[in-house]
């Protein structure tokens, strides 16, 4: 059985359709259904194997039968409306998390990606340090909530040559990457409210590199002639998108970077300078790929489904993310 921990979104549906068409039993668990709209039972008998059961609007299954699991864009827990105080609501969320995450760690299956490693890998300073240690080039970067430090950095890199961005670009708090303009200097004291990422702007061509196990799918996204070349996410529809092959050295460093983070899947953003240097910007452990697949024909959906399918068919004994990344058959 393949467990998919995700809400109902287009990337999840695309992979589920392929898995179900190939005859796999797939259970999709949306964490937002728990605990208010779901049931959890972890039954540890005096003898024999424990039984782990969940029942939600989208799932009713014995998770101890799971052999492969996909952790993708999970949503927060939802508590019962009968809990009227913040203290009680927080307690319910905490207890649900303890039960479920303990369950997830207990499953004898391979995760794409392991939840704890996925969570750690979302933190950009950790990404940058691992990228640096694995030989990837980084733009000059400053994270600070001190306006004086920010002002000095901008003076050194130059107004119009410095970008600022948020750590998280969620649907509920979307903020695109922006160039620092002269008028922004007048409100720079606002960084005291929360740390801000400032980076030297890297002119060049964007690359979205989607890594599935040991397979690397690279697409060039040329936003240089669009209305907003600073952030290709804003102008993908205007950009030229085409599949490309990365230099072997860059591919090797990216795979080493993924192994160090413990990720089986990730969507990496790079910039290629005019001189050919590839600069690492970030990895999204749950990044989107359909916009690349639709424009290039790269078979990324099929690769994700094939990886989960292979893991579901493995023999007894634990397999690891390293086996997935190295292409070994678990």
N, C-alpha and C positions, 0 to 999 in steps of 0.2 A: 504494500500500500504506500502511496505517496501522499504526504501531508503538505498542503500549501497554506501557509499562514499569511493571509493577505485579504484585503477587501476586494470588492468586485470592480476591477479596473481593466482597461483594454489590454495591457501587456499580460496580465494574469489570464484573462480569457483566452488569448491567442495560444498560450502554452497549454492550458487545460484542454482546449479543443483537440490539440494534437495528441496529448497523452491519452485522452479518453478514446479517440479514434483508433489508437494502437492497442486498446484493450486493457489499459492500466486502471486500477481502482484508485481514484483520486478523491481526497477529502479536503475541502477548502474551509479553513477556520478563520473567521474574522474576529480579532480580539475585541472589537467594539461591541460585540454581542455579549460579552462577559463582564461582570457576573449577572447583569440585569436580565438578559434574555437567554441565558444558557446554564447548563449544569456541568459540573466537574466532579468526577469520582475517581479517586486513587485508592484502590483496594489492595492492601498488603495482607495476604492470608498467612496463617501460621506455617503453612507448607505450600510449596509450589511458587509459580511466578506471579508477580503482581498484575493487576488488571487496571489499565488507565482508560477511562471512558469520558468522552465529552459529547454533549448534545446541545446544538445551537440551531437556529433557523437554516443554516447551510451545512451543518455537519452532525453526524451521529455515527461514532466509530470508536473502536478499541485502538487507541494510539500505540499500544504496545506492539501492534502488528506493523507499525511503520518501519520502512527500510530506507526511505529517502524523504527529505523535507526541504521545502523551499521557503525561505524567510524573505518576504517582499513587501515593503511599504506598509508596515503594520499601523493600525490605528489605536488610539488610547482606549482603555477600558471604559465601559459605561456602567454606572452604578444605579441601583434602584431609586426611583424618585421619592420613595418613602423615607430615604435618609436625608434629613433636612439640614443637618449641620455639616460644616466643612470638615470638622474633626471625624465624624462618622463616615463621611464620603471618602476621606483620605485613608481611613482605616480599611474600608472595604477594598479600595484600589490596592493598598499595600498587601493585604492578605491574598487577594487574587493573584497578584504578581508573584508572591512567594510560592503559591501552589503551582502556577503554570510554568514559571521559569524553572522551578525545580523539576517539573515533569519534562520539560524540553531537554534539560541537561541529562535526564535519565534515559532517554530514548536511545536504543541501539540502532542508530541510523546516521547517515551522513547529511549534514546541513549545507545548503547553498543559500546563504552563507551561515556559519555558526552564529547564533544571535549575539553572544557576548562580543565576539570578534567584529561582527558587523557594526555593533554599536560603537565600539572603540574606534573603528576605522572611519566613522563619520566625522571625527574631530580633526579639523584641518591642521592644527599645529602638530598633531601626531603624524598625519599624512606627510607633511613637509619634512619632518625629521627622518622618517623612513625613506622618503624619496631621496633626500640628501645622502643618506648612508648607502643607498643602493646605486648611486652614481647618476641620478637624474638631475638635470639643470633646473634651477628655480629662479624666478624673478626676485629682485631685491624686495623684501617685505618687512613691514613694521605692523605689529599689533599693539595698540595702546589706547588708554583712556586719558592720556595727558596731552592737552592741547599744545603745549610747548614742544613736546617731542614730535607730535604730528606736524606742526608747522615747520620744524627744522627738516624733517624728512621731505616734505613737499618742496621746500626751498632747494634741497640738494638734487631731487629728481626732476623738479620743474612743474609749474602749473601747466596743465594740458598734457603732461607726460606722466601723471600719477593717477591711479584709479583707486577708488574705495568701494568696499563691498561688505556685505553681511556674511556672517558665518553660515546661516541657514536661510535658504530661499524656499520656504514652504508656501503652499497654496494660500494659507491664511495670512502670511506676512511676506509677500513677494517684494523683493528689492533687486533691481537689476544692477549690474556693475556700472559705475559711472566715472567719468573723468572729473578730476578736481578742476573747477573753474575759479577764476579770480574772485567771483562773488561768494564762493564757498568759504573763503578764508575768514570772512566776517562772522561766520557762525561756527567756526572750528571749536569753540569752547564747548559745544554740545557733545563732544566725544566723552565728556566726563560722565555721562549717563550710562555708558556701556562701551567696552572695548570695540574698536573699529579696525578692520583690515585695510591697510594702505599698501599698495604695490606699485612698483615701477611698471608703467604700461609697456607691454611687449607688442610692437606692431608685427603683423605677419598673418599667417593662415592658420585657422583653427583646425584641429583634428579631434574627432571623437573616436576613441579606441575602446571598443567593447570586448571584454575578455571573458570567455566562458570556458572554465577549466583551463586547458592548454591551448585553446583556439583564440586567435587574435584577429578581430575584424576592425580594420582601420578605415575611416572615411574622412576625406578632406572637406571642410566646410569653409568656402571662401566667401567671407562677408565683407571683403575689403571695398567692394563697390556698392554696398548697400547703404541704407540710411542710418545704420547704427553699427559700425564695425567694432565698437568697443565690446559688445556682448552679443555673440552670435545667437543666443537663445531668443533674442528679441526679433531676429530677422532671418530665421532659418528659411522661411518661405521665399525670401528674396535671394538667398545665397545659392551659389553653385555647389552642389554636393556630389562627390564621386568617390568610389572606392580607390584606395591606394595601398601600396605595400611599404611598410616601414623598414628602415635599415635594420639589419639583423641585430646590431648592437643595441638599438633602442628597444626592440622587441625583447631581447634577453633581459634588459634592465627592468622593463615593465613586468615581466613574469616573476623576476626575483622580488620586485616590490610587492606584488600580489601575494607571493608565498610568505613574505615577512609579515604582512598584515594578517595572514591567515584567510584571505578571501578567495572564494572559488569563482565569484562573479563580480565584475565591477565595470563601470563606465568611466574611462579616464579622459580628461580634457588636457590637450597639449596645444602649444602654439609653435609654429615653425617660423623662425626668423628668416629674413631675406638671405642670410649667409648659410642657411641650412641647419642651424642649431635648433634642436627640439627642446622646448621649455615646458616643464610640468606645471600645471595649474592646480588640479585637484582630481580626486577619484570620488565618484558617487557609488557606494556599494549597492544601491538600488536604482541606479540610473535608467533612464528610458532609452530604448533602442528602435522603436517602431518608426520614428521619423527618419532614421538612417536607413532602415531596411526598405521602407517604401520608396525612398529616393535612389537607392543604389542596388537593390536586389540582394544584398548580403544576407545569407540565411541564418540570421541570429536567433529568431524564434525556434527554428528547427534545431539549432545547436543547444539551446537551453532545454528543450524537450528531450533531446537525445541524451543529454547528460543525466537528467533526472531518471529517464528510462533505464539507462545503464546502471545507475545506483540502485534502482528498485529491483533489478534482477540479480543483484550480487549474492554470493554464497554466504554462509555463516562467518561470523567474526567481524570485528569493527574495521571499517575503512576510514581513511582520513582525507582531509582536504588536500593534503600534499599528493596523495595518489590521484585525485581528480585533476590537479594542476599538472602533474607529470604525465597524464595520459594513461596511467596504469589502470587495468581492469580490476575494480574492487572485488 
